[in-house]
Amino acid sequence: MAITPLDIANMALGVLDEAPIDSLDQDVKPARLLNLHFDLTREAELTKHAWVFAILAAAVAGSDTGSGAGTLNFAYELPVDCLRPLPLTDNGEPDGVPIAWRQEAGLIYCDRSGPRLIRYVANLTDPNDWDALFTEVLVAALAINRRTRTRASGDHGQHPPSWPENHRRRASRGWRPRAGQGPVRPDAERDLHGERRRMVSRRRCPHRPDLAEGNDGPHPGRDSQCRPGV
């Protein structure tokens, strides 16, 4: 069955448990972000490795730059679909003898005259030309990219933050969980203990009505009728 870029995008959304889109041109945020980063992410993942399915070869005619014998004086223009060239050899084959070369922008320089067979990683845009492993890598990369952009913007899509993240946020706003409700940040735990101590002080000092209003100021005085433990 033929695979389209839309299928790849929806696979990435499926990893994030988000609803699929109808088109990469659809005017919704997931579609806009995936459409924006799709080509760049594909090229980046292709360039990272010498994927066997993406390796092509081309015979390129070189031109002498006139820099002199014994130098990298022959220049070769890379094919338009080249993402990165593979190391040059004397016969252009992987098992050939390596030769000196360097790349500058879209040109390769070496000390051998042309035409020369150059192997390179090609920018294959049709998902049906990819192998299954690369498809999975691209899906994962798009999902990571989508999640990173979502977290950076503070928008969690169609789903609320994760359970631990909810607890962290609520604790930072002063929420105090009951026993068994989940993790508490250290500062929230100290606040909880402090609140308990203040509640105990209210019970111990019935002669201070201002404590009922939460005033923890200096005690007006301690006598036989008002002492700790009463």
Secondary structure, DSSP 4 states (H G I P E B T S, - for coil): ----HHHHHHHHHHHTT----S-TTSSSHHHHHHHHHHHHHHHHHHHHS--GGGEEEEEE--EE--S-TTS--EEEEPPTTEEEEPPPBSSSSTTSPB--EEEETTEEEESS-SSEEEEEEE----GGGS-HHHHHHHHHHHHHHHHHHHHHHT--TTSPPPHHHHHHHHHHTT--PPTTS----HHHHHHHHHHHHHHHHHHH-TT-GGGGGT-----S--BTTB-TT-
